Amino acid sequence: MKPLVPVAPGTRVVLGVSFFVLFVALWAAVTFGGVVNKTFLADPLTMLRSGWVLLTQMNFAHDIGMTVWRVLGGFVIAALLALPLGIMMGAYKPVEAFFEPFISFSRYLPASAFIPLLILWAGIGEAQKLALIFIGSFFNLVLMISVTVGNTRRDLVEAAYTLGVKDTSLIRRVLVPGAAPEIAEQLRMVLGWAWTYVIVAELIGASSGIGHMITDSQALLATDQIIFGIIVIGLIGLASDLLFKWVNRRLYPWAQLGR
């Protein structure tokens, strides 16, 4: 191994899978070996059996669908509003000076602290959950996009002006294309954060969703169901992350050089 030397795709897959294998093996060892009481940590086989029951008899597929819909809904709304504002802040310094202090202030506010207010304003329906995901995603995304656009190489900007490009064309043909690969990676990262916010939203005042199932399972000390729900979240998140990476590689192949 050498610092910053890329790993072959096949080797990367083997190393990634190996960690999961070791993790499950350690989990099985401490549960089947009696090191940890199964009341507090279910073994892998019990977890799988409970997961099958959840999917086939307890309509857990509906809960999964509701959670995915909430994540995508809140994230898409945040992204659609954050993209133009972040680009404008990065391109025009007066716009940045106007919005940046409030955006920086807001991104430090924990989204979960808004739950009581959101329940008061929007009830416990879907609007409250979408709003929580929006709050948790929007402000960070705006600032990240703004910084990325603002860090566009100055030689590219100067070359464009030398060729007679107008301001609006500069944004459309230089700033946005130059920042697009990194913005795509930022969207991928923030989508992961959105998953944490939706579970928090579903833990309080929800009648469906993975978080709701986890809360009900906690009351019954059903750690097998809790673990299955957590694993499902991780698997869906991993799948969405890999899909995002695949799309980014197809859209911006030049940005993958050296990775």
HUQUI-V854486 format. One record per run of one state. SS is the DSSP state (A for helix, B for strand, O for the rest). FROM is the first residue (numbers start at 0). TO is the last residue. Records with the same first field share a line. If there is no record, write none. Layout:
SS=FROM-TO, FROM-TO
This chain:
O=0-7, 32-42, 57-58, 91-91, 107-109, 122-124, 150-152, 162-165, 203-208, 219-221, 251-251, 256-258
A=8-31, 43-56, 59-90, 92-106, 110-121, 125-149, 153-161, 166-202, 209-218, 222-250, 252-255
